[in-house]
Amino acid sequence: MLILSKTAGVFSKPARRKTYEFLRIFNFHSGKPFLHKLVLGIETSCDDTAAAVVDETGNVLGEAIHSQTEVHLKTGGIVPSVAQQLHRENIQRIVQEALSSSKVCPSELSAVATTIKPGLALSLGVGLSFSLHLVDQLKKPFIPIHHMEAHALTIRLLNKVDFPFLVLLISGGHCLLALVRGVSDFLLLGKSLDIAPGDMLDKVARRLSLIKHPECSTMSGGKAIEHLAKQGNKLHFDIKPPMQRAKNCDFSFSGLQHVVDRIITQKEKEEGIQKGEILASAAHIAAAVQHATACHIAKRTHRAILFCKQRRLLSPSNAVLVVSGGVASNLYIRKALEIVTNATECTLLCPPPRLCTDNGIMIAWNGIERLRAGVGVLHNTEGIRYEPKCPLGVDVSEEVGEAAIKVPRLKMDI
């Protein structure tokens, strides 16, 4: 847990001056009164610098984002110090663009909401430092945001979803199942015991050298796997989903990655190629690992639904499963989850792809949700921390495991 303090240079004179100059740009009035609460959301938890202005009715008044994907594709992964520098270079411009497009003067904001946990420490620090300067100058409330909570609540910006509902968050950095009982009220049913699914798919893509594949050279690892898998046979390799005997809702992806790594090494020998060259069987490997991943995620989610219905934590007739996070954009995995929700008579809801990945809109909306609920709105930011690692809600995963619910076999005909 890292503490931002004066010694960290957060309130240095040059930074104060820079913030003052930044605010001078907005020395205007929009010419129309805003009758709703307005929140500026700032997101820098990983490799995207994003900002947005959202009102309490769910209108997105302005947004801007700077993606670092191209830079990190070249380095084969996210380098924290590089991500930090790119955030520093772009955050003022991105916030300025979001405010300008919204036609909202900073003085009209009700609050500033910013991701402070979890994420890359160096990246989180940039967003928090900038935000603290801003609220100090504007004399506005500050709303610290849990990144996973923001992903979970994004669906309420778009759909009328009442509490409670089940959420599956799957991304490059996170994987968890939770029951959402209210704003800042979560029961954690299961989480990844090692790495996240997006991270695993990225590593498999790098091991397959898909960046050298003509069709995948500009895609992230997960997107490249999904694209190539369409050309492959998922049954060509016998890759079993992980943790088949464990009757809980936890996930594991590192073992799956090692299995695929061994297959790739073996195929390189068989095909007589060097590491770093494209395998003839790359599409089959992509299809098999994607299928195993989808089946693993689907089975754990199925158990979570059954557990919640058994304990009457979800409505037996109109339960909702929300799937969010970058990996939620994978249509194959989404189809596997549709099979589960059809079998359990649940409604499956997913934000559009642009709101599944990290963005400023979800942070601003989480700020609106907290402002309306009167939860976690700070008028004094002294001693505020950013937390690279942070759990979500109350962990009841042991209780889920003790229930040992057997999941009926479903035919994953995707």
C-alpha positions in Angstrom: 0.0 0.0 0.0 1.6 3.2 -1.1 0.9 6.6 0.4 1.0 9.8 -1.6 2.4 12.6 0.5 4.1 16.0 0.1 7.5 14.3 0.0 6.3 12.4 -3.1 6.1 15.7 -4.9 2.3 15.5 -5.2 1.8 19.2 -4.3 5.0 20.6 -5.8 4.9 24.2 -7.0 5.5 23.4 -10.7 2.6 20.9 -10.6 0.3 23.5 -8.9 1.2 26.1 -11.5 0.6 23.5 -14.3 -2.9 22.8 -12.9 -3.7 26.5 -12.6 -2.7 27.0 -16.3 -4.8 24.0 -17.2 -7.9 25.4 -15.5 -7.4 28.8 -17.1 -8.3 27.2 -20.4 -11.8 26.7 -19.1 -12.4 30.4 -18.1 -15.8 30.3 -19.7 -19.4 29.4 -18.9 -21.3 26.9 -21.1 -24.2 29.3 -21.3 -26.7 26.7 -20.0 -27.3 25.7 -16.4 -26.8 22.0 -15.5 -29.6 20.7 -13.4 -28.0 17.3 -12.8 -25.1 16.1 -10.8 -21.9 16.0 -13.0 -18.9 13.8 -12.4 -15.5 13.9 -14.1 -14.0 10.3 -14.2 -10.3 9.7 -14.6 -8.8 6.3 -15.3 -5.1 5.4 -15.3 -5.0 1.9 -13.6 -3.1 0.2 -16.4 -2.2 1.2 -19.9 -5.0 3.5 -21.0 -5.3 7.2 -20.1 -9.0 8.0 -20.1 -11.5 10.6 -18.9 -15.2 11.3 -19.2 -17.9 13.6 -17.9 -21.2 11.8 -17.1 -24.4 13.2 -15.5 -26.7 11.4 -13.0 -29.2 10.4 -15.7 -26.5 8.4 -17.5 -25.7 10.9 -20.3 -22.1 10.8 -21.4 -21.4 14.5 -22.1 -17.8 14.1 -23.1 -15.0 11.5 -23.2 -11.5 11.0 -24.3 -8.9 8.2 -24.3 -5.3 7.6 -25.2 -4.5 3.9 -25.8 -0.9 2.6 -25.2 -1.6 -0.7 -27.0 0.7 0.0 -30.0 3.6 0.8 -27.7 3.2 -2.2 -25.5 2.7 -4.6 -28.5 6.3 -3.7 -29.6 7.7 -4.5 -26.2 5.7 -7.7 -25.9 3.9 -6.6 -22.7 3.2 -3.7 -20.5 6.3 -2.1 -19.0 5.1 -0.2 -15.9 7.7 2.7 -16.2 6.8 3.2 -19.8 3.1 3.2 -19.0 3.7 5.7 -16.2 5.5 8.1 -18.6 2.8 7.9 -21.2 0.2 8.6 -18.6 2.1 11.7 -17.5 2.5 12.9 -21.1 -1.2 12.5 -21.9 -3.4 12.9 -18.8 -3.7 16.7 -19.0 -4.7 16.6 -22.7 -7.1 13.8 -22.2 -8.9 15.4 -19.3 -9.0 18.7 -21.2 -10.5 17.0 -24.2 -13.2 15.3 -22.1 -14.2 18.6 -20.5 -14.1 20.5 -23.7 -16.3 18.1 -25.6 -18.7 18.0 -22.7 -19.1 21.8 -22.7 -18.8 21.6 -18.9 -16.8 24.1 -17.0 -14.7 22.5 -14.2 -16.5 24.7 -11.7 -19.8 23.1 -12.6 -18.6 19.6 -11.7 -20.2 18.0 -8.6 -17.1 15.8 -8.0 -14.0 14.2 -9.5 -13.9 10.4 -9.4 -10.6 8.6 -10.0 -9.4 5.0 -10.0 -7.1 4.4 -7.0 -7.2 0.6 -6.8 -6.3 -2.0 -7.9 -3.8 -1.7 -10.8 -0.2 -0.8 -11.7 1.2 1.3 -8.9 3.1 3.7 -11.2 0.0 4.2 -13.4 -2.4 4.7 -10.5 -0.1 7.3 -9.0 -0.3 9.5 -12.1 -4.1 9.6 -12.1 -4.4 10.2 -8.3 -1.7 12.9 -8.3 -3.4 14.8 -11.1 -6.8 14.4 -9.5 -5.7 15.7 -6.1 -4.3 18.8 -7.7 -7.6 19.3 -9.5 -9.9 18.9 -6.5 -7.6 21.1 -4.5 -7.9 23.9 -7.0 -11.6 23.5 -7.6 -12.5 22.8 -4.0 -14.7 19.9 -5.1 -15.4 16.5 -3.5 -13.1 13.6 -4.5 -14.5 10.0 -5.0 -11.9 7.2 -4.9 -12.9 4.4 -7.2 -12.3 0.6 -7.0 -11.6 -0.4 -10.6 -13.6 -3.7 -10.3 -16.6 -2.0 -8.8 -16.6 0.4 -11.8 -16.6 -2.5 -14.2 -19.4 -4.2 -12.3 -21.7 -1.1 -12.2 -21.2 0.0 -15.8 -24.2 -2.0 -16.9 -26.5 0.2 -14.8 -25.5 3.2 -17.0 -27.1 1.4 -20.0 -29.8 -0.9 -18.5 -32.3 -0.8 -15.7 -30.6 -3.5 -13.6 -31.7 -3.7 -10.0 -29.6 -5.1 -7.1 -28.8 -7.8 -6.5 -27.2 -9.3 -9.6 -24.3 -11.6 -10.3 -21.2 -10.2 -12.0 -18.3 -12.0 -13.8 -15.3 -9.7 -14.3 -12.7 -11.1 -16.8 -9.8 -9.1 -18.1 -6.1 -9.0 -18.6 -5.5 -8.3 -14.9 -8.5 -9.7 -13.1 -10.9 -12.6 -12.9 -13.7 -12.8 -10.3 -17.3 -13.7 -9.6 -19.2 -11.6 -7.2 -22.8 -10.9 -6.1 -23.5 -7.2 -6.3 -25.9 -6.3 -3.5 -25.6 -2.6 -3.8 -23.1 0.2 -4.4 -19.9 -0.8 -2.6 -21.7 -4.0 -1.3 -20.2 -7.1 -2.9 -19.9 -10.8 -1.9 -16.8 -12.3 -3.6 -17.8 -15.9 -4.7 -14.6 -16.8 -6.5 -11.4 -15.4 -8.0 -8.4 -16.5 -10.0 -5.8 -18.2 -7.8 -3.0 -17.2 -10.1 -3.2 -15.2 -13.3 -6.1 -13.6 -15.2 -7.5 -15.1 -18.4 -6.5 -12.2 -20.5 -3.0 -12.4 -19.3 -2.9 -16.1 -20.1 -4.2 -15.6 -23.6 -1.7 -12.8 -24.2 1.2 -15.0 -23.1 0.0 -17.8 -25.4 -0.2 -15.4 -28.3 3.3 -14.2 -27.6 4.6 -17.8 -27.4 2.9 -18.4 -30.7 4.6 -15.2 -32.1 1.2 -14.1 -33.5 2.5 -10.5 -33.8 4.4 -11.9 -36.8 1.2 -13.4 -38.3 0.0 -11.2 -41.2 -3.6 -11.2 -40.0 -2.8 -10.5 -36.3 0.1 -8.1 -36.3 -1.9 -5.1 -35.0 -4.1 -7.1 -32.6 -3.7 -7.6 -28.8 -2.9 -11.1 -27.8 -6.4 -12.0 -26.8 -7.9 -10.6 -30.0 -5.3 -12.5 -32.1 -6.2 -15.8 -30.3 -9.9 -15.2 -30.9 -9.3 -14.3 -34.6 -7.1 -17.2 -35.4 -9.2 -19.7 -33.4 -12.0 -19.3 -36.0 -9.7 -21.0 -38.5 -8.8 -23.9 -36.2 -10.2 -27.1 -34.8 -10.8 -26.9 -31.1 -10.7 -30.7 -30.8 -7.3 -31.1 -32.6 -5.5 -30.9 -29.2 -6.9 -32.5 -26.1 -6.6 -29.6 -23.7 -8.8 -30.1 -20.6 -10.3 -27.2 -18.6 -8.5 -26.6 -15.3 -9.8 -27.5 -11.8 -12.5 -29.9 -13.0 -12.7 -31.7 -9.6 -12.7 -28.6 -7.4 -16.3 -27.8 -6.5 -15.9 -24.1 -5.9 -16.0 -20.9 -8.0 -12.3 -20.1 -8.1 -10.3 -20.0 -11.4 -6.8 -21.0 -12.4 -5.1 -20.2 -15.7 -1.4 -20.7 -15.2 -1.5 -24.5 -15.5 -3.4 -24.1 -18.8 -0.7 -21.8 -20.0 2.0 -24.3 -19.1 0.1 -27.1 -20.9 -0.1 -25.0 -24.1 3.5 -24.0 -23.8 4.5 -27.7 -23.8 2.3 -28.4 -26.8 3.9 -25.5 -28.7 7.4 -26.7 -27.8 6.5 -30.2 -29.0 5.0 -29.0 -32.3 8.1 -26.8 -33.0 10.2 -30.0 -32.8 7.7 -31.9 -35.0 7.5 -29.1 -37.6 11.2 -28.5 -37.5 10.9 -24.7 -36.8 12.7 -22.4 -34.4 11.0 -20.7 -31.5 9.6 -17.4 -32.8 8.4 -18.8 -36.1 4.7 -19.4 -36.9 3.5 -22.9 -36.4 1.3 -24.6 -39.1 -0.9 -25.7 -36.2 -1.2 -22.3 -34.6 -4.9 -21.9 -35.4 -5.7 -25.3 -33.8 -3.8 -24.4 -30.7 -5.6 -21.0 -30.5 -9.0 -22.8 -30.9 -8.2 -25.4 -28.3 -6.9 -23.0 -25.6 -9.9 -20.6 -26.2 -12.3 -23.5 -25.9 -10.7 -24.7 -22.6 -10.8 -21.2 -21.2 -14.4 -20.7 -22.2 -15.5 -24.1 -20.6 -13.5 -23.3 -17.4 -15.1 -19.8 -17.0 -18.6 -21.2 -17.9 -18.5 -24.0 -15.4 -17.4 -21.7 -12.5 -20.1 -19.2 -13.4 -22.7 -22.0 -13.6 -21.8 -23.0 -10.1 -22.0 -19.4 -8.9 -25.5 -19.1 -10.3 -26.7 -22.3 -8.6 -25.1 -21.3 -5.3 -26.8 -17.9 -5.3 -30.2 -19.4 -6.2 -29.8 -22.2 -3.6 -29.1 -19.6 -0.9 -31.8 -17.3 -2.2 -29.3 -14.5 -2.9 -30.7 -14.2 -6.5 -34.2 -14.2 -7.7 -35.2 -17.8 -8.9 -37.1 -16.3 -11.8 -35.4 -13.2 -13.1 -31.7 -13.4 -12.1 -29.2 -11.4 -14.0 -25.6 -12.2 -14.9 -23.5 -9.3 -16.0 -20.2 -10.0 -17.7 -17.7 -7.2 -18.1 -13.9 -6.6 -18.5 -11.8 -6.8 -21.6 -12.2 -10.6 -22.1 -16.0 -10.1 -22.0 -15.5 -8.8 -25.6 -14.5 -12.4 -26.7 -17.6 -13.6 -28.5 -16.7 -17.3 -28.1 -16.5 -17.0 -24.3 -19.7 -15.0 -24.4 -21.5 -17.8 -26.3 -20.3 -20.3 -23.7 -21.9 -18.1 -21.0 -25.1 -17.9 -23.0 -25.4 -21.7 -22.9 -25.1 -21.4 -19.1 -27.6 -18.6 -18.7 -30.1 -20.3 -21.0 -29.8 -23.5 -18.9 -30.3 -21.6 -15.6 -33.0 -19.2 -16.9 -30.9 -16.2 -16.3 -30.6 -13.0 -18.3 -27.1 -12.3 -19.7 -26.1 -8.7 -20.0 -22.8 -7.3 -21.3 -21.7 -3.7 -21.8 -20.7 -2.9 -25.4 -17.0 -3.7 -26.2 -15.8 -0.1 -25.8 -17.2 -0.1 -22.2 -15.8 -3.6 -21.4 -12.2 -2.3 -21.7 -10.9 0.4 -19.3 -12.5 3.7 -19.9 -13.3 7.0 -18.2 -17.1 6.6 -18.5 -17.3 3.7 -16.1 -15.2 5.7 -13.5 -17.5 8.7 -13.9 -20.6 6.6 -13.6 -19.3 4.8 -10.5 -18.8 8.3 -9.1 -22.4 9.2 -9.9 -23.5 5.9 -8.2 -21.5 6.7 -5.1 -22.6 10.4 -5.0 -26.3 9.3 -5.2 -25.8 6.7 -2.5 -23.7 9.0 -0.3 -20.9 6.4 -0.1 -17.2 7.2 -0.2 -17.4 10.9 -1.1 -14.4 12.7 0.4 -14.2 16.3 1.2 -10.8 15.9 2.7 -8.1 14.1 0.7 -5.4 14.1 3.3 -3.6 10.7 3.5 -5.5 9.3 0.5 -3.8 6.1 -0.8 -3.6 4.2 -4.0 -3.6 0.4 -3.6 -2.0 -1.8 -6.4 -3.6 -4.9 -4.9 -7.1 -4.7 -3.3 -9.8 -7.3 -2.8 -13.4 -6.6 -3.8 -16.1 -7.0 -1.1 -16.5 -9.7 1.5 -14.9 -13.0 0.5 -17.3 -15.9 0.9 -15.4 -18.2 -1.5 -14.7 -20.8 1.2 -18.5 -21.0 1.9 -19.1 -21.6 -1.8 -16.5 -24.4 -1.8 -18.0 -26.0 1.3 -21.4 -26.1 -0.4 -19.7 -28.4 -3.0 -22.4 -27.9 -5.6 -22.3 -30.3 -8.5 -22.7 -28.6 -11.8 -24.8 -30.5 -14.5 -22.9 -31.2 -17.6 -23.8 -28.8 -20.5 -23.0 -29.5 -24.1 -20.6 -26.6 -25.1 -21.6 -26.7 -28.8 -20.3 -23.3 -29.8 
